[in-house]
Each structure stands twice: as C-alpha cells, then as structure tokens.
Amino acid sequence: MRMAVASLLLVAPVLVGAQRQASNVDAAFRAFWSAETVERRGTAAAGVLASGASYDDLAKLLKAGREYRPARTGRVNLPTGDRGLALDNVLDVPADYVPSRSWPLRVTLHGGVGRPAPGPNDPPSRPLSSRIPIAGELVLHPRAWSGSEWWTAGQVENIAKLVDRVKHDYNVDESRVYVTGISDGGTGVYFLAMRAATPWAACLPQNGHPLVLANPDSHVDGLLFSSNLVNCPLRVVNGGRDQLYPAASVAPMIAMFRRGGVPIEFQVYEDAGHDVSWWAEERPRYEQFLAGHPRVAHPDRVSWATERTDRYNRFRWLVIDRLGMRGSDRPLPDVNRFETGNGREMTLFARSRPSGRVDAVRRGNTFDVETRGVTAFTLLLSPDVVDFGAPIRVSVNGRIVHDAVVAKSREALLTWAARDHDRTMLYGAELKVLVP
C-alpha cells in the first residue's frame, strides 16, 4: 500500500505537468487560429513555440486546421484600401454553405480597371457580381481602379490578404483555389500567373491580352517571364470578333507560350465579341478543366524566374534568395519572342534589369537543380514528399552541394504555416543552398 501511494506521488507531478502543457498548447493554438492576418499569426506562432509542443504534435494540429463555425452567407463585404483608394471587395457565399466540408474558391477579376475611383459626389460604383455563375463554390471579387490595377504591387498584396481572410472565415479547399477574369481581369490573370502563382490550382484568362502587360503605359510592376506560366495550368478564352483583343492577335503569344512548355488550352469562339456570349457553351469545358487540375501542393518539378528577391521570388517549395552570375550557370532559355504574322518576330516582355531563374526537379529525397543568374536559394522540405530520416541530396548545375540528413524544425514549420495558411502545404525544414 505504501509503495502504491509513493508511486502515485511520483507520477502525479508528471501528469499535472503534461496537462498543463496540453492546456498551454491549446491556448497558443487558439490564438494562432484566431489571428486574422499573416502578421498576427506570425506573432502568435511565437506563443505556440513557447508552449513546448513537439514537432509531431504541431504538424498534426496544423494539418487538421481550425474548427470552422457557421458563417454568413450571401453577399459579404470585405472593404480594404490601396494607397488611399477605397476597394469595396465582395465575397459571394452560397446559401447552402456549411463549414463541415471544404469549398472551392474562385477569385474573379473584373475589367475596366483604368476607370478612376468614384469621388464623394460621384454615383456609386457598379456592384461587383459574377458574370459566369457556378454553384457550389465561394467567389471572391476584388475591386481595382486606376492606380490600383491588377498588375500593381498593391493589388497583388490586396488579393493575397483577401484570400487569406476568406480562408480564415470559411472552410476553403486549398487544392481548389483558382483565379479567372474577364478583359482587364483576364490580363490580370496572366500577371498573377507570372508573379504570384503559389496559391493557384489553375489560371483562366478570358478576353484578356498579354500585350497589355508589355505596354509601358500599363506601368506593370517589374519584369515578366513567360517561363513562369509553366506552374499554373491555363485555359484561355478569346472571341474571334472581339473588338479590343481579337483571338487572332492573341494566338501568336499562345504559340510562344507552348514553345516554352506552358500547359495551356486555347479556346476561340469565332463569332463572339468582347463579351461572355460563349458562356453556355464554355461552361462544361470550364468545369471539366477545373476538375482535371486540382492544385498539387508539392509538385515534383518547378521553374521560377525573377529580377528581385523582396517579392515575386517564390513558387511553392522554391525561394530565390540572391541574384548574381556564377561560372556554373546554365543557359536556361528565355522564350520571349513571337511571330507577328508578317514573317517577322517581336520581343514580348522588356528585359531592363538582370534577372535569375531556377529550374528544379525532385525525385524522392534527390533534388536536381539548374540555375542562371542566381547565387543562393532555399528549398522548402515537406514531410509529405521527403523522408527526413534519410539524406537529402542536392545537385546544382551538375555538382553535389548537399548530401546529408536535414533535421525537422518547429520554427520552419510554424513560420511557413503562418505565411501560407494552408493545411495541405506544410514545410518541415528550410535547406539554404549556395550556387557553386
């Protein structure tokens, strides 16, 4: 009897300590999930680390995600601002939305972004609404005005924050988040696919034109690289009688993209103008395309090019950290010229500054990488596709630069979970690589 009592006295503090730690973890995660912005989640992540939870416990909780509660349906206003411009963004939520299952999210970009924002004495702006309705999905309508077009840094940040907010309030299927748009919105889809492609399962430009982005008067934020389009399957729609962007003027660029290995479908409706008169015929093709292209969280092949490292320098598990030439650089082709139709060729996007590119292929724990104009990059390692118990082997431009086991990191896991807000795209470690 005395021995039993003594044993209980020894075990009791351990049990109390375990219960206290579990309570601390629960409280820290409640703060993490309740944070409404990336910045606040980053702050809350410090509390999660301080709770003492193990890597495995953190990974399990992050993969499970938050518990979603019933939320407002119908038209939900999500006002934001960009450099003094009021943006009356809207989310359409189906009446039958339930938080017990995940829902596709469509981000749809409107046209006419050259219009100035209405002043206090002007008539109110046209309400944002879907011109191509589909049941069973959340539809986010960001707003753009002159000075905050889809191809500006402020608008890219606005869209990212809106998607993050929707994922906070609603149970979004991360593998079914896609972007589409009409006219200037279609042109904006091309831009997002070339500059900020990580969230998108598919990119569907409609009645848009890449030449708008090549026009200096459009004041596009930075350089564009058509090679980045390989990361987002595209279904492009244009009208044969479109007064602004006829399909025949877009076709040479589509051919150029295909030469660069871009996965693209090009649908021309010969009798259509600058409108959506084709929607009844297009809808089953559109839905079939989406069904066939869920987002792959950890693709085995990525390619990314950029001229800067403060933004637009990441695609999924690849981050470009530093630009510069190396003697081992590979001649990765920049497919950037198209035929004009009169036997001549034309450059699409200007190259006014140095840039870098990384092409990487993952086969299990082996990464084969080729670079041009890059001196340092980071590989984000996910336990879903690599074995942390075995060595990670990395070759860059034909040279082995890493061949060793990489330890899992609670800090890396939480840092990227806070940024990405994505249950299906978790990273257990960062592997920093210098180009030889």
C-alpha positions as CSV (number, residue, x, y, z in Angstrom):
1,M,0.0,0.0,0.0
2,R,2.8,2.4,0.9
3,M,4.6,1.6,-2.3
4,A,1.4,2.3,-4.3
5,V,0.9,5.7,-2.6
6,A,4.6,6.5,-3.2
7,S,4.2,5.7,-6.9
8,L,1.2,7.9,-7.2
9,L,3.1,10.7,-5.5
10,L,5.8,10.4,-8.1
11,V,3.5,10.1,-11.1
12,A,1.2,12.9,-10.1
13,P,3.6,15.8,-10.9
14,V,4.3,14.3,-14.3
15,L,0.5,14.1,-15.1
16,V,-0.1,17.6,-13.9
17,G,2.8,18.9,-16.0
18,A,1.5,17.1,-19.1
19,Q,-1.9,18.5,-18.5
20,R,-0.5,22.0,-18.0
21,Q,1.5,21.7,-21.3
22,A,-1.5,20.4,-23.2
23,S,-3.5,23.4,-21.9
24,N,-0.8,25.8,-22.9
25,V,-0.7,24.2,-26.4
26,D,-4.4,24.5,-26.8
27,A,-4.4,28.2,-25.7
28,A,-1.5,29.0,-28.0
29,F,-3.2,27.4,-31.0
30,R,-6.5,29.2,-30.3
31,A,-4.6,32.4,-30.5
32,F,-2.8,31.2,-33.7
33,W,-6.1,30.3,-35.5
34,S,-7.9,33.4,-34.3
35,A,-5.3,35.7,-35.8
36,E,-6.8,37.4,-38.8
37,T,-3.6,38.4,-40.7
38,V,-0.3,36.9,-41.6
39,E,1.5,39.3,-39.3
40,R,-0.7,38.4,-36.3
41,R,-0.3,34.7,-37.0
42,G,3.5,35.2,-37.1
43,T,3.3,36.8,-33.6
44,A,1.0,34.0,-32.3
45,A,3.5,31.4,-33.7
46,A,6.0,32.5,-31.1
47,G,3.5,31.6,-28.4
48,V,2.9,28.2,-30.0
49,L,6.7,27.6,-29.9
50,A,6.9,28.6,-26.3
51,S,4.1,26.2,-25.4
52,G,6.7,23.4,-25.7
53,A,4.7,21.3,-28.2
54,S,6.7,18.8,-30.2
55,Y,7.2,19.0,-33.9
56,D,5.0,16.0,-34.5
57,D,2.2,17.5,-32.4
58,L,2.5,20.8,-34.2
59,A,2.4,19.1,-37.6
60,K,-0.7,17.1,-36.6
61,L,-2.6,20.2,-35.4
62,L,-1.6,22.3,-38.4
63,K,-2.7,19.6,-40.8
64,A,-6.0,19.3,-39.0
65,G,-6.6,23.0,-39.1
66,R,-9.0,25.2,-37.2
67,E,-12.6,24.3,-36.3
68,Y,-14.8,26.3,-38.6
69,R,-18.1,27.6,-37.3
70,P,-21.2,28.7,-39.3
71,A,-20.6,31.9,-41.1
72,R,-22.5,34.5,-43.0
73,T,-23.8,33.5,-46.5
74,G,-24.9,35.7,-49.4
75,R,-23.0,38.9,-50.2
76,V,-20.2,39.6,-47.8
77,N,-18.4,43.0,-48.0
78,L,-14.7,42.9,-47.4
79,P,-13.5,46.6,-47.7
80,T,-9.8,47.3,-48.0
81,G,-7.6,50.1,-49.3
82,D,-4.6,50.6,-51.5
83,R,-2.7,53.9,-51.3
84,G,-5.7,55.9,-50.4
85,L,-8.1,54.2,-52.8
86,A,-11.1,52.5,-51.2
87,L,-11.6,49.0,-52.5
88,D,-15.1,47.6,-52.0
89,N,-14.3,43.9,-52.4
90,V,-17.1,41.3,-52.2
91,L,-17.3,37.6,-51.3
92,D,-20.3,35.6,-52.6
93,V,-21.1,32.7,-50.3
94,P,-23.6,30.0,-51.4
95,A,-26.8,29.8,-49.3
96,D,-26.0,26.1,-48.7
97,Y,-22.6,26.8,-47.3
98,V,-21.7,24.5,-44.4
99,P,-18.4,24.6,-42.5
100,S,-18.2,20.8,-42.2
101,R,-16.7,20.4,-45.7
102,S,-14.2,22.4,-47.7
103,W,-15.3,24.5,-50.6
104,P,-13.6,25.7,-53.9
105,L,-12.7,29.3,-54.0
106,R,-12.7,31.3,-57.3
107,V,-11.0,34.7,-57.4
108,T,-12.6,36.6,-60.3
109,L,-11.0,39.8,-61.6
110,H,-13.2,42.4,-63.3
111,G,-12.4,44.5,-66.4
112,G,-12.2,48.3,-66.9
113,V,-9.5,48.8,-64.3
114,G,-8.5,52.1,-66.0
115,R,-11.5,53.9,-64.5
116,P,-10.9,56.3,-61.7
117,A,-12.4,55.5,-58.3
118,P,-15.6,57.5,-57.7
119,G,-15.4,60.6,-55.6
120,P,-17.7,61.6,-52.8
121,N,-20.1,63.4,-55.2
122,D,-20.0,60.7,-57.9
123,P,-22.6,58.0,-58.4
124,P,-21.6,54.8,-56.6
125,S,-19.6,52.2,-58.4
126,R,-21.2,49.3,-60.2
127,P,-21.7,46.4,-57.8
128,L,-19.3,43.5,-58.2
129,S,-21.1,40.3,-59.3
130,S,-20.3,37.1,-61.1
131,R,-20.9,37.1,-64.9
132,I,-20.2,33.4,-65.1
133,P,-22.1,31.8,-62.2
134,I,-21.3,28.3,-61.0
135,A,-22.9,26.6,-58.0
136,G,-21.1,25.1,-55.1
137,E,-18.1,27.5,-54.7
138,L,-17.1,30.6,-52.9
139,V,-16.5,33.5,-55.3
140,L,-14.2,36.4,-54.3
141,H,-14.5,39.7,-56.2
142,P,-11.6,42.1,-55.6
143,R,-12.0,45.7,-56.7
144,A,-9.5,47.5,-58.9
145,W,-9.3,51.1,-60.0
146,S,-6.9,53.3,-62.0
147,G,-3.7,53.4,-59.8
148,S,-4.6,50.0,-58.3
149,E,-4.7,47.8,-61.4
150,W,-4.3,44.0,-61.2
151,W,-0.6,44.3,-62.2
152,T,0.5,46.6,-59.4
153,A,2.2,45.6,-56.1
154,G,-0.7,47.0,-54.0
155,Q,-3.3,44.9,-55.8
156,V,-1.2,41.7,-55.5
157,E,-1.0,42.3,-51.8
158,N,-4.7,43.1,-51.7
159,I,-5.7,39.9,-53.4
160,A,-3.3,37.9,-51.1
161,K,-4.8,39.4,-48.0
162,L,-8.4,38.8,-49.2
163,V,-7.7,35.1,-50.0
164,D,-6.1,34.8,-46.5
165,R,-9.2,36.4,-44.9
166,V,-11.6,34.1,-46.7
167,K,-9.5,31.1,-45.6
168,H,-9.8,32.4,-42.0
169,D,-13.5,32.7,-42.1
170,Y,-14.6,29.9,-44.4
171,N,-13.5,26.3,-44.9
172,V,-11.7,26.7,-48.2
173,D,-10.4,23.7,-50.2
174,E,-6.7,24.7,-50.7
175,S,-6.4,22.4,-53.7
176,R,-9.3,24.2,-55.5
177,V,-8.4,27.9,-55.3
178,Y,-8.2,29.3,-58.8
179,V,-8.1,32.7,-60.5
180,T,-10.1,33.9,-63.5
181,G,-11.0,37.2,-65.0
182,I,-12.6,39.0,-68.0
183,S,-11.0,41.7,-70.2
184,D,-8.5,43.6,-68.0
185,G,-9.3,40.9,-65.4
186,G,-8.1,38.2,-67.9
187,T,-5.0,40.2,-68.5
188,G,-4.5,40.4,-64.7
189,V,-4.7,36.6,-64.6
190,Y,-1.6,36.4,-66.8
191,F,0.2,38.7,-64.5
192,L,-0.6,36.8,-61.3
193,A,0.4,33.5,-63.0
194,M,3.8,35.0,-63.8
195,R,4.4,36.9,-60.5
196,A,2.5,35.2,-57.7
197,A,1.5,31.7,-58.7
198,T,1.8,29.7,-55.5
199,P,-1.9,29.7,-54.4
200,W,-3.5,28.9,-57.8
201,A,-4.7,25.5,-58.9
202,A,-5.5,26.9,-62.4
203,C,-5.4,30.2,-64.2
204,L,-8.3,31.1,-66.6
205,P,-7.9,34.4,-68.6
206,Q,-10.9,35.4,-70.6
207,N,-11.0,38.1,-73.2
208,G,-7.6,39.3,-72.0
209,H,-4.3,40.0,-73.8
210,P,-0.6,39.6,-72.8
211,L,0.4,42.6,-74.9
212,V,-1.4,44.9,-72.4
213,L,1.2,43.9,-69.8
214,A,4.0,44.5,-72.3
215,N,2.8,48.1,-72.9
216,P,5.0,50.6,-70.9
217,D,1.9,52.8,-70.4
218,S,0.4,50.0,-68.2
219,H,3.0,50.6,-65.6
220,V,3.3,46.9,-64.7
221,D,5.2,46.1,-61.5
222,G,8.6,44.8,-62.6
223,L,9.6,42.3,-65.3
224,L,7.5,39.4,-66.6
225,F,8.7,35.9,-67.5
226,S,6.5,33.7,-69.6
227,S,8.5,30.7,-68.4
228,N,6.8,31.1,-65.0
229,L,3.5,30.2,-66.7
230,V,4.6,26.5,-66.6
231,N,3.5,26.4,-63.0
232,C,-0.2,27.2,-63.5
233,P,-2.3,25.3,-66.0
234,L,-4.1,27.8,-68.2
235,R,-7.4,27.7,-70.1
236,V,-7.6,30.8,-72.3
237,V,-10.7,32.1,-74.0
238,N,-10.9,34.8,-76.6
239,G,-13.6,35.8,-79.2
240,G,-12.9,35.8,-82.9
241,R,-14.7,39.1,-83.4
242,D,-13.5,40.8,-80.2
243,Q,-13.2,44.5,-81.0
244,L,-10.4,45.0,-78.4
245,Y,-8.5,41.7,-78.2
246,P,-9.4,39.5,-81.2
247,A,-8.3,35.9,-80.8
248,A,-6.1,36.1,-83.9
249,S,-3.9,38.8,-82.1
250,V,-3.5,36.6,-79.0
251,A,-2.7,33.4,-80.9
252,P,1.0,34.2,-81.6
253,M,1.6,34.6,-77.9
254,I,-0.2,31.3,-77.1
255,A,2.1,29.6,-79.7
256,M,5.1,31.2,-77.9
257,F,3.9,30.0,-74.5
258,R,3.5,26.5,-75.8
259,R,7.1,26.5,-77.2
260,G,8.2,27.2,-73.6
261,G,6.4,24.2,-72.3
262,V,3.4,26.0,-70.8
263,P,0.4,23.8,-70.1
264,I,-2.3,25.8,-72.0
265,E,-5.6,25.3,-73.6
266,F,-6.7,28.0,-76.1
267,Q,-10.4,28.2,-76.8
268,V,-11.6,30.5,-79.6
269,Y,-15.3,31.3,-80.1
270,E,-15.2,32.7,-83.6
271,D,-18.4,34.7,-83.5
272,A,-18.0,36.2,-80.1
273,G,-17.1,39.8,-79.4
274,H,-15.7,41.4,-76.2
275,D,-18.4,39.7,-74.2
276,V,-19.3,36.4,-72.5
277,S,-21.9,35.2,-75.1
278,W,-19.9,32.0,-75.2
279,W,-20.6,31.0,-71.6
280,A,-23.3,28.5,-72.1
281,E,-21.0,26.6,-74.5
282,E,-17.9,27.2,-72.4
283,R,-19.2,26.2,-69.0
284,P,-18.9,22.4,-69.3
285,R,-15.4,22.8,-70.7
286,Y,-14.5,25.2,-67.9
287,E,-15.8,22.9,-65.2
288,Q,-14.1,19.9,-66.8
289,F,-10.8,21.8,-66.9
290,L,-11.1,22.7,-63.2
291,A,-12.0,19.2,-62.2
292,G,-8.9,17.9,-64.0
293,H,-6.5,20.4,-62.4
294,P,-6.5,20.4,-58.6
295,R,-3.5,22.1,-57.1
296,V,-0.5,19.9,-56.5
297,A,0.8,21.3,-53.2
298,H,4.3,19.8,-53.7
299,P,4.9,19.4,-57.5
300,D,8.0,17.4,-58.4
301,R,9.1,20.0,-60.9
302,V,9.2,23.8,-60.5
303,S,10.7,26.7,-62.5
304,W,10.8,30.3,-61.4
305,A,12.4,33.5,-62.7
306,T,12.5,36.9,-61.1
307,E,14.5,40.1,-61.1
308,R,14.0,40.8,-57.4
309,T,14.2,39.0,-54.0
310,D,12.0,41.2,-51.8
311,R,8.8,39.9,-53.6
312,Y,7.9,37.7,-56.5
313,N,10.8,35.4,-55.7
314,R,8.9,32.3,-54.6
315,F,7.0,29.4,-56.1
316,R,5.8,26.8,-53.6
317,W,8.9,25.0,-52.3
318,L,11.4,27.2,-54.1
319,V,12.6,30.6,-52.8
320,I,15.2,32.7,-54.7
321,D,17.3,34.5,-52.1
322,R,20.1,36.2,-54.0
323,L,20.8,37.1,-57.6
324,G,24.1,37.2,-59.5
325,M,26.1,35.4,-62.1
326,R,28.0,32.2,-61.4
327,G,30.6,30.3,-63.5
328,S,28.4,27.2,-63.3
329,D,25.3,29.0,-64.8
330,R,23.2,27.0,-67.3
331,P,21.8,28.6,-70.4
332,L,18.1,28.3,-69.4
333,P,16.1,29.6,-72.4
334,D,14.1,32.7,-72.1
335,V,11.2,32.1,-74.5
336,N,10.2,35.7,-75.2
337,R,9.8,36.2,-78.9
338,F,6.7,35.6,-81.1
339,E,5.8,35.8,-84.8
340,T,3.9,38.9,-85.8
341,G,2.2,37.3,-88.7
342,N,4.2,39.1,-91.4
343,G,7.2,36.9,-91.2
344,R,8.9,38.9,-88.5
345,E,9.5,38.3,-84.8
346,M,8.8,40.6,-81.9
347,T,10.0,40.6,-78.3
348,L,7.1,40.4,-75.8
349,F,8.4,41.5,-72.5
350,A,11.2,44.0,-71.9
351,R,14.4,43.0,-70.1
352,S,15.6,46.2,-68.5
353,R,17.3,44.6,-65.4
354,P,19.3,41.5,-64.6
355,S,17.3,38.5,-63.5
356,G,17.7,35.0,-62.3
357,R,16.0,31.6,-62.8
358,V,15.9,28.3,-61.1
359,D,14.6,25.0,-62.5
360,A,14.4,22.2,-60.0
361,V,13.3,18.6,-60.2
362,R,12.6,16.5,-57.1
363,R,12.7,12.7,-57.1
364,G,12.1,11.5,-53.6
365,N,15.0,12.9,-51.5
366,T,17.0,14.0,-54.5
367,F,16.8,17.5,-56.0
368,D,18.4,18.2,-59.3
369,V,18.7,22.0,-59.8
370,E,19.8,24.2,-62.7
371,T,20.3,27.9,-62.3
372,R,21.0,31.1,-64.2
373,G,21.8,34.4,-62.6
374,V,21.1,33.1,-59.0
375,T,23.7,32.7,-56.3
376,A,21.5,31.5,-53.4
377,F,18.1,29.9,-53.0
378,T,16.1,27.9,-50.4
379,L,14.4,24.6,-50.8
380,L,11.4,24.1,-48.5
381,L,11.2,20.5,-47.5
382,S,7.8,18.9,-46.8
383,P,7.4,15.7,-44.8
384,D,4.6,14.8,-47.3
385,V,7.2,14.2,-50.1
386,V,10.6,13.7,-48.5
387,D,11.9,11.3,-45.9
388,F,13.6,13.2,-43.1
389,G,15.2,10.0,-41.8
390,A,17.3,9.7,-44.9
391,P,19.9,12.1,-46.5
392,I,18.7,15.0,-48.7
393,R,20.8,15.1,-51.9
394,V,21.0,18.3,-53.9
395,S,22.9,18.8,-57.1
396,V,23.2,22.3,-58.6
397,N,24.4,22.7,-62.2
398,G,25.9,19.2,-62.1
399,R,27.7,19.5,-58.7
400,I,26.7,17.9,-55.4
401,V,26.2,20.7,-52.9
402,H,24.4,18.8,-50.1
403,D,24.1,15.1,-49.2
404,A,23.1,14.7,-45.5
405,V,20.1,14.3,-43.2
406,V,18.2,17.6,-42.5
407,A,16.6,17.9,-39.1
408,K,12.9,18.8,-38.8
409,S,12.4,22.3,-37.5
410,R,9.4,23.6,-35.4
411,E,10.4,27.1,-36.3
412,A,10.3,26.5,-40.0
413,L,7.1,24.5,-39.7
414,L,5.3,27.4,-37.9
415,T,6.9,30.2,-40.0
416,W,5.6,28.9,-43.3
417,A,2.3,27.8,-41.8
418,A,1.7,31.3,-40.6
419,R,2.5,32.7,-44.1
420,D,0.7,30.2,-46.2
421,H,-2.3,29.5,-44.1
422,D,-2.6,26.1,-45.8
423,R,-3.3,22.7,-44.3
424,T,-2.0,20.8,-47.3
425,M,1.3,22.7,-47.8
426,L,3.4,22.3,-44.7
427,Y,7.2,22.5,-44.6
428,G,9.3,20.8,-42.0
429,A,12.6,22.5,-42.8
430,E,14.4,25.1,-44.9
431,L,17.5,24.0,-46.8
432,K,19.7,27.0,-47.7
433,V,21.7,26.4,-50.9
434,L,24.6,28.4,-52.3
435,V,25.2,28.0,-56.1
436,P,28.7,26.8,-56.7
